Amino acid sequence: MVGGLLLGAHDPDSGDLVYIGDVGTGMSTAERARLQTQLEPLARTQHPFTDDPPPADIRGARWVDPVLVGNVLYRQVTRNGGRLRHTAWRGLRDDKAARDVTAPLPRSQIEAAPPAPDTPTETAALAQGSPEPPTSSGTKITVQAGARQLTLSNLDKPLYPDGFTKGEVIHYISHIAPVLLPHLAGRPITVIRFPDGVGGEQFFEKNVPRGAPDWLPTVTLPSTSSRSRHGARGEPIEYPLFEELAALVWAANMATLEIHVPQYTVDVGPPPARRPPDRLVFDLDPGPGTSIVDCCRVAERLQHALADDGLTAFATTSGSKGLQLYCAIDTADPTAPSAYAKRLAQRLARETPDRVTAVMTKAQRTGRVFIDWSQNNPAKTTITPYSLRGRDQPTVATPVTWAEIQACSRPDRLVFTADDVLERVAEHGDLFAGLCATRAPLPTD
């Protein structure tokens, strides 16, 4: 059965056939069968594009002659590569020749007003088996996730107001897994689920839910909160551990959008226990009247202060409004990271009280960046790099370079969606990959 279509169109200047992305959403079972019947006689051994498409996009593709033309709805054309994003199939058309199909331009390159987001764009359907988000049209489907088979459902259900579906969430989490999983290894997982999508009721979930697969590893730890789910201090919590692709896909099928972790790993025992913290984190939250641009300026100051103490800072957007800085540390004292972070935050606040605050009180935050040092408390968790956020768009907590922070002059420069992040990882790899290699003793004074 056709899983999706790889798309091509002609460069309006050179006439070359260029790859412009893929589509799989919006196809019924009957439509997939019809497409397969029409595509099979067009089979060829090599792709027809002028330049090679990204290897990750064409794994498992079956090539056909580029003669069929289709209507595809899209919401975005990427600045780099001219790829269509958030696509939906609207069927073949026979009133236009493939040679007349030209590639759409990103908004930044269009001088006149761009077409409305729901305007169909004609694109040539080129191949079967593209790594497009799975779709189900309300039925259940079985997929292979690593070594395991999983049953997925309701994949066409929108989880974001812009129409980003559960299938697209699973598509993102599957492709980002190689860089996401190392940052989750050994850490107890807390998730936020959105069964009815963003805007509906959400669930902050620590305990493994009923019906979790028996292969999912867990660890039971005493609660660090003053009041647990049933009101008794220290009631044990059975946390899930996400160690493989199947765990991420299972969670996404449960409408998990956000993945949060603490700054420590666990020893699963027996007996299970928390290890000392191995990461230090600063969460920079812009108050009213400020933005992520102001967070960047504070981040630069923090980077220099941490370097003076022998620590190397790595930066990531929060996927919401702010920035986070991480350092890999060695310490035997679970309370030491929070104490150190508080001292450093208070120092920056004393130096520039009109721009920085280390106090959580909302009245103190207008016009200032709040340096949240409390995320280092063992009871707290922080959104993990590469996690989606439950916002109006499928934005992601995205690792960024210090050059990007230094150059940031507009908030939109550091806003990245799921599709943007997959492109960034394909180009740059994991910008957090070197974090562990920079581990250094946490200063004690």
N, C-alpha and C positions, 0 to 999 in steps of 0.2 A: 504494500500500500504506500502511496505517496505520503511522505512525512511533511514535506514542505517544498518550496520552489526557490532556487537561486535565481536572482534577477539581474538583468543587464539592460543597458540603454546606450545610445550613441553620444559620445562627447559632442556638444554642439559646435565646437570649433574645429576639432580634428576629424570627426566622424568615426573615431575608434570606438569599438564596443567595450564598454567598461562595466565592471561589476559594481552593483549599487545595493547589495544586501540580500535579504531573504524574507520570505513570508510563509506562514503556515496557519495562522489564526484565520477563522472565517470560512473554513472548508468543511462541508458536511462529508459524511462517509460516501454518499453518492457522488459528490463532486470529486473526491479523491479518486474514486474508481474511474470516472470519466476522464480525468486528467491522465491517469496511468494508461488508459487505452490510447489516448492521443499522443502521449510522449514516447511510448515504447518503439514505434516505427521510426522515430527520429534519433535513435541512439547513435552516439559517436564515442570515440575512445579518449579524446582530449577536450579540454575546455576551449571555448571559442573566444575568450577575452584577449585583448591586446596585452594586458599585464596579468600576472598570476594573482588570483585572490588570496587572502590570508589562509594559510594551511588549516587553522582551526575551524574556519568557516566551511571548508569543502571536504572535511573528513567524511568518507562514506558516500560522497556524491556520485550520481550516475549522470553522465553528460548527454545532452541532446543538442541537435541543431537549433540555433536561436531564431525560430520562425514563428512561434506562437506569441501573441500579444495579449496581455491581461490588464485589468483595472486593479490597482492597489491603492487603498487609502493609507495615508501616513501622517504622522504628527511632526516629524522632524527630519531634516537632512543634516548630517554631521558636517562640521566645518572641515575636518580632516578626513578625506576619503570620499565624501559625498554619498554616504550610506543612508538609506531610508531607515527610520526607527519607528517603532510602534505601528507596525504594518498590519493590514487586514485585507484578505483576498476578497475581491468582488466579481470574479469570473473572467472568462476569456471574452475577447471581442474579435470580430472579423471585419470591421470597417476600417482598419488601419494596418498598414504594412509594417513589419518589424523594422525596416530600414528607416522609417519615419519617426521612430521612438527616440526621443532625446532625453538625456539625463537632467533631472531637476537640480537647481542650484541651491546651496544653503541660503538662508535668509540674509546673511551678511553680504552676499554677493549679488543680491537682487536690488536693483535701483528703484524699480517700481514696487507697488504694494504686492506682497506675495499672495498666493492663493490661500483661501481659507483652509484650516487644518483638515477639514473633511472633504476637500476637493480630490476626486480620483486622479491619480497619475498613471499614465500608461507605461507599462514596463514589460519587457519580453521575458516570458517564463523560460528558464534555461535548463533546469536540472531537478532531479528528484533527490530526496534523502538529505536535505540541508539540516543543519542543527537549529531548526526553528523551534520556538516554544511548543510543547505538546498541547493538543487541544482535545476536548472530549465531548463537546456539545451536550453536556449534562450527563453523559454516561461514564462508567468507570473504565480505565485502561490500565494495563500492566506494563511497567517499564523496567528496564535493567539499570540499576544504580550500583556501579561497581560490581561486587560479587553477589549482590542481592536483588531479588525481584520485589517490586513494590506495586501496590494498587493505588492509583491516583484517581481523584474524582473532582468534578466541578471546575475543570481547568479553564473554562471560558468565563468564569465568574470574575468581574472586575473587583480588585481589591483597593484600587486607588481611584480618586475622583476623575483622573484623566483617562481612565479606561484600562490601565495596566492590569493585566489579569493574573490569576493564580498560576496559570501556565507560564506566563512571562516571568513571574517570581521564581518558579522552579527552574526555568531556563537560565536565569541569572545565577542562582545559587549553585547550579550544576557546573557552570563554566568558571565561576570564581572559586570553587572549592579548593583547587590546588594551592592557592595563596591564602585562603581563609583558614583552612584546617590547622596549619601550624600555629596560628595565634590562638586557637581554641584548645590545643592539646593539653590534657591534664587539668583543665580548669572547669569547675562546676558551672553549669550553664543556667542562666535565667533568661526567659524569653518573654516577649510581649506578642500575644496573638490577637488577630483582628478577624474573627470568623465572618463578620458581616462587612469587612472592608474598613478602610480608613474613614472615620466619621461615625462608625457604628460602635457598639460596645467593645472594649478591649480588655484583655486579661493578662495581668502580670503574673507569670507562672514560674515558680521555683521547683515545686515537686513534680516528679514524672507523672503525667496524666494516666488515668486508667486506660487500658487498651494499648499502651506502648508496646512495641515489639520486644520479644524476649531476648533478642540479640543486642539491644541497646544497653551499653554499660552504664551503670549508675554508681553513685557514692553517697552514703548516708552520713551526714554531719550534723552536729548540734547547731541549732539556730544561733546566730549572733545578734539577732534582734531582741529588743526588750520585751516585745510582745509577738508571739508567733501566731499562726493561723487560728489556733484555738485558745489563745490567751495565755498559755503557759510558757514561761521563759525557758529557752533552751530546748524546746521540742525538736526532735530530729527532723531533718529535711532530706528527702531522697532526691538528689540532683541528678539530671542526666549528664552524660559526657558525650560530646560530639567528636568522634575519632575517625569517621569515615564519611564518604559521600552519601551513603544511604541514610545516615542520621540527619544530614542537612535536608535531603529531599523529603524524608518523612516529616520533619518539622515544618517545611514549607507547605506540604500538603495539608497540614493542620492550621494553615493561615498564619504561621509565624513569620513576622516581618523583621522584628528587632531581636538581636542576640546580644546579651550583656554578660560580662565576665568580671570576676574580681581580679585583684593584682597578685594573686597567689595561685599556685598549683596544689594538687592534693596527692597524698599517698593513699592509694586505695586499700592498703593494709593487707591482712588484718593486723591491728584495727585501723580503720581509715582515719586520716588526720590531715589538717591543713599544714602545708609547708610554710616557711617564712616567705614574706613577699619578695618577688623577684622583679617587680616593675614599680616605677614611680610615675604618677600621672598628675598633670595639671589640666583642669578643664576650664577654658577661657570662655566666659559667657558674656556677650555684649548686653549691657543694660539699655533701657530706653534712650534713644538719641544717639546710639552707637551701632556699629555693625562689625562684621568679621574683618573689615579693613582695620578697625581699631584693635581688634584681637591680634592681628598680624604684627602691629607695632609693639604690643606688649610681649608677644611671643619672641620677637627678636631680642628684647631685653632679657627675657627669661633664658633664652638659649645661651647668651653670653654669661649670665650669672651661674648657670649650671656648668658650663665649660670651665669656669674658674674653680669650681668644686670637683673637677675631674669627671663630670658626667656628660654624656653625649645625648642630645635631645633629638627625637624623631617627631615629626608633626603630622597630624591628620585632621581633616575637617570632622566636625561632629555629625555631619549629614543634616544638621538643622541650621543653627545660626552662628555657631562658634567654632573654636579650634581646640584641639587637645595636643599636649606634648607628653611624650613617653621617654623614660630612660630605663635601661636595664641596670639593676642594682644588686648588690650583695648586702644582706643584713640578717641578723639572727633575731632581731626585735620586731615583732609585728606592729608595734606602735610607732616605731622610729620613722617610717616614711611619712606618715601624716604629720608628725611633729616637725620634721624637716621642711616639708612642703608649706606648712603654715608659717614658719619663720620666714621663708623666702617670699611668700606672698605678702606678708605683712611689711617686709622690707621695701618691696616695690610700691606698696600702697603709701608708705611714709614718704618715699622719694617723690611720688607724683600723686598726691591725694585727689587732685582734680580729674585724674584719668583712670585710676586703678583703685579698686576696693578689695579687701580680703574678707569682708563681712557679707553674709548671705542676706541680711535684711533688705527688703525691696526698696525701702526709702533711701538706702545708701547707694543704690545702683544706677540711678538716673545719670546719664552722661558719662558713665564709667564702665570699664571692663571688670567683671567679677572674676577673680582667680579662685576657683573652687579647689581648695587643697584637700577637702574632706573625702574626695573619691578614693583616697588611700586607706581609709578606715576598712578593716576586714569585713565589716558588715555591708559595705557599699559595693556596687558593681558599676561598670562603665560600658557604654556601647563599644563593641569590638570593631576594629578596623575592618572594612569591607562589608559591614552589615547594612542592610536596607534600614530606612527609617519610616515610621508611620506618619508621613506628612502628605500634603496635597499631591506631590509628585514623588515618584520612586527614587528619591535622593539616597545617597550612600555616604557613610563615614569613609572618607577617601584619603589615604596617605598622599601627602604633597611634598614637594621639594622646598628647601629653604630659598631657592631662587624664586619659586612661585610666590612664597610668602613675601619676600622682599619687593617683588614687582607688583603685588596686589594693590590696586587703587580703586577697584569697584567690587562690591559684594558679589556680583554675578560671576566674577572670574574664578571663584572658589566654590561654585555650586556644580555638583556632578551627579548625574543620574546613573542608573544601572548600566545603560548602554555606554555612557561615557567612560565608566570605570573599566568595563571589559576592554574598550579600546586602549585605555591608559596602560592596563596590565600587559596587553599584547605588545605595546611599544616599549614600556619601561620595566616590565617585570614587577616584582613586589618591592615597593620602596621601603617597606619595613623589614625586609629580609635580613638586613645587617644588625638589627636591634640587639639580639642576644650576644653577638660578637663584641659589643661595646660594653659589656657588663663591667661595673666598677663598684668599689665599696661605697656605701652611702655615708656621707659625712655625718659625724656625730655631734659636731659643735654648731 
